[in-house]
Amino acid sequence: MSGGFARLPAPPYYAVVFSSQRNAADPEEYAATAERMFALAQRQPGYLGVESVRGADGFGITVSYWESEAAIAAWRAQAEHAEIRRHGRRHWYTHYELRVGRIERASAYEAGRDDPGSRD
Protein backbone atom coordinates (compact mmCIF):
# COMPACT_ATOMS: atom_id res chain seq x y z
CA MET A 1 0.00 0.00 0.00
CA SER A 2 1.42 3.38 -0.85
CA GLY A 3 2.34 5.48 2.15
CA GLY A 4 2.10 9.15 2.86
CA PHE A 5 -0.69 11.64 2.83
CA ALA A 6 -3.86 11.18 0.80
CA ARG A 7 -4.56 13.98 -1.67
CA LEU A 8 -8.08 14.99 -0.88
CA PRO A 9 -10.61 17.50 -2.17
CA ALA A 10 -12.01 20.31 -0.09
CA PRO A 11 -14.49 19.09 2.54
CA PRO A 12 -17.03 17.81 3.10
CA TYR A 13 -16.18 14.15 2.63
CA TYR A 14 -16.20 11.05 4.85
CA ALA A 15 -13.50 9.14 6.70
CA VAL A 16 -13.57 5.49 7.75
CA VAL A 17 -11.08 4.93 10.57
CA PHE A 18 -10.03 1.31 11.04
CA SER A 19 -7.89 0.79 14.17
CA SER A 20 -6.63 -2.75 14.58
CA GLN A 21 -4.37 -5.02 16.56
CA ARG A 22 -2.71 -7.63 14.38
CA ASN A 23 -1.49 -11.00 15.54
CA ALA A 24 1.67 -12.55 14.09
CA ALA A 25 -0.10 -14.96 11.71
CA ASP A 26 0.80 -15.02 8.01
CA PRO A 27 2.52 -11.61 7.58
CA GLU A 28 3.18 -12.22 3.87
CA GLU A 29 -0.44 -13.17 3.17
CA TYR A 30 -1.62 -10.17 5.17
CA ALA A 31 0.63 -7.75 3.26
CA ALA A 32 -0.45 -9.14 -0.12
CA THR A 33 -4.12 -8.96 0.87
CA ALA A 34 -3.76 -5.39 2.13
CA GLU A 35 -2.28 -4.42 -1.25
CA ARG A 36 -5.16 -6.17 -3.00
CA MET A 37 -7.74 -4.32 -0.90
CA PHE A 38 -5.99 -1.00 -1.60
CA ALA A 39 -6.09 -1.68 -5.36
CA LEU A 40 -9.73 -2.76 -5.18
CA ALA A 41 -10.77 0.28 -3.11
CA GLN A 42 -9.12 2.61 -5.63
CA ARG A 43 -11.54 1.34 -8.29
CA GLN A 44 -14.63 1.89 -6.14
CA PRO A 45 -16.84 4.84 -7.09
CA GLY A 46 -16.53 7.55 -4.47
CA TYR A 47 -13.09 6.50 -3.19
CA LEU A 48 -10.85 9.50 -2.43
CA GLY A 49 -7.71 8.12 -0.78
CA VAL A 50 -6.14 6.27 2.13
CA GLU A 51 -3.57 6.79 4.87
CA SER A 52 -2.26 3.80 6.81
CA VAL A 53 0.38 3.04 9.44
CA ARG A 54 1.25 -0.02 11.53
CA GLY A 55 3.66 -0.19 14.46
CA ALA A 56 6.09 -2.98 15.29
CA ASP A 57 3.68 -4.07 18.05
CA GLY A 58 1.01 -4.83 15.42
CA PHE A 59 -1.24 -1.86 16.21
CA GLY A 60 -2.34 -0.04 13.07
CA ILE A 61 -4.63 2.68 11.86
CA THR A 62 -5.99 2.95 8.33
CA VAL A 63 -8.14 5.90 7.33
CA SER A 64 -9.94 5.64 4.01
CA TYR A 65 -11.70 8.68 2.57
CA TRP A 66 -14.95 8.63 0.62
CA GLU A 67 -17.25 11.08 -1.16
CA SER A 68 -20.41 9.90 0.59
CA GLU A 69 -21.97 7.46 3.00
CA ALA A 70 -23.42 5.66 -0.04
CA ALA A 71 -19.89 5.09 -1.38
CA ILE A 72 -18.85 3.67 2.01
CA ALA A 73 -21.86 1.34 2.01
CA ALA A 74 -21.04 0.15 -1.51
CA TRP A 75 -17.44 -0.58 -0.46
CA ARG A 76 -18.68 -2.50 2.56
CA ALA A 77 -21.00 -4.55 0.33
CA GLN A 78 -18.31 -5.29 -2.28
CA ALA A 79 -18.07 -9.11 -2.31
CA GLU A 80 -14.29 -9.58 -2.18
CA HIS A 81 -13.93 -6.94 0.53
CA ALA A 82 -16.67 -8.64 2.58
CA GLU A 83 -14.89 -12.01 2.33
CA ILE A 84 -11.54 -10.50 3.35
CA ARG A 85 -13.18 -8.88 6.41
CA ARG A 86 -14.46 -12.32 7.48
CA HIS A 87 -11.04 -13.86 6.87
CA GLY A 88 -9.34 -11.08 8.85
CA ARG A 89 -11.54 -11.66 11.90
CA ARG A 90 -10.68 -15.36 11.86
CA HIS A 91 -6.95 -15.11 11.10
CA TRP A 92 -5.28 -11.71 11.53
CA TYR A 93 -6.87 -9.52 14.19
CA THR A 94 -7.10 -9.82 17.94
CA HIS A 95 -9.16 -6.61 18.14
CA TYR A 96 -10.34 -3.85 15.84
CA GLU A 97 -12.60 -0.83 15.92
CA LEU A 98 -14.24 0.98 13.03
CA ARG A 99 -15.40 4.58 13.09
CA VAL A 100 -17.05 6.66 10.38
CA GLY A 101 -17.21 10.42 10.37
CA ARG A 102 -17.95 13.36 8.13
CA ILE A 103 -15.00 15.70 7.64
CA GLU A 104 -16.19 19.30 7.75
CA ARG A 105 -12.86 21.15 7.81
CA ALA A 106 -9.28 20.34 6.87
CA SER A 107 -6.01 22.22 6.95
CA ALA A 108 -2.41 21.38 6.14
CA TYR A 109 1.10 22.51 6.97
CA GLU A 110 4.23 21.89 4.97
CA ALA A 111 7.64 23.08 6.17
CA GLY A 112 9.11 25.79 3.97
CA ARG A 113 5.79 27.11 2.74
CA ASP A 114 4.59 30.55 3.84
CA ASP A 115 0.90 29.68 3.49
CA PRO A 116 -0.19 26.89 5.88
CA GLY A 117 -2.55 25.60 3.17
CA SER A 118 -5.82 25.90 5.02
CA ARG A 119 -8.63 24.13 3.19
CA ASP A 120 -11.49 24.99 5.53
N, C-alpha and C positions, 0 to 999 in steps of 0.2 A: 504494500500500500504506500502510495507516495506520502511523504511527510510534509510538514510545514503548515502554513496558514492557508485556509480555503479562501478563494477569491469570491466574494459574495456581493450581491446587489445591495442597494439601499434597502433598509427595512421598510415594511414589515416582511418577515419570513418566519419559518418555524425551525426549531432545533430539537433533535432527538438525542438525548444524552444517555449513553449506555456505559455505566460503570460496572466493572466486572473484576472478579478474582479468579484467575486461571489456576488450574492445577498443573502438574508437570507432564501430563499425558500427551503423547504424540505432537511434539512441537512443530515438526515438519508438516504434518497434515494440517495442523491449525494455521500455520503461516500460509500455506497454499490455499486453504479455504478462505481465509481473510482476504487474500488477493482476489479470489474469484468473486466474493461478495462485493468488494470494491468495484470491480469491473462491471458486475451486474447492476449495481446501484447507479452507476454513471449513465446507464442506458435507460433508466426509469424516467418517465415524464415527471417533471417537477423537482428533480434532484438538482441541488445547487453546489454541494461540496461536502468535504469531510475533513476533520482533524482528529488524529488519534495518537495516543501515547500509551506505552506499557512499561512499568518499572521491572527491575530485576526480581522483585518479590512476587510478580505475577499480577499485580493490581494495574488495571488499565482503564482509560476513559476514551471513548470514541464519541464524537459529536458529529452527527450528520445533519445537513441543512436542506430544507425543503421549501418549495413555494407555498404549499397549502397543507391543511390537514387531510384533504382528499389524496394528495400525493403520498403522504405518510401511510395512509390506510392502504393504498394500492401497493406500496412497497411491502407492507406487512403481509398482504394477501398473496404476494408473488410466490409461486409454488416452490421454487428452489430455495428461496430465502426462508420460507416456512419450514422446510425439511432441515435446513442447516441449523435453525434455532432449536429444533427438537434434538438434533444430534449434539449440539453444544451443551444443552442441559444434561444429557446423559454422559458426556465424555470429557468436556473441557472446563466447565465452570463449577466452582464450589459455592459461588454466590454472585448474583448480579442484580442491578437495579436499573430501571428504565424511566426516564423522565422526558416529558414533551412540553415545550413552551413556545410561546410566540415572542419573537424578538422585535421589540419596538424601537430601540435605539442601538446604534453601534458607533464606535469611534476607534481610531487606530493611532499608533505612534511608531515612527521609524527614526532611529538615530540618524542625525545628519540632515534631517528635513526641518525647515522652519515651521511649516504648517503641520500641526499634529494629525491632520487627515480626518477630522470629525465627519461622520456620515449621518449624524442624527439631526 
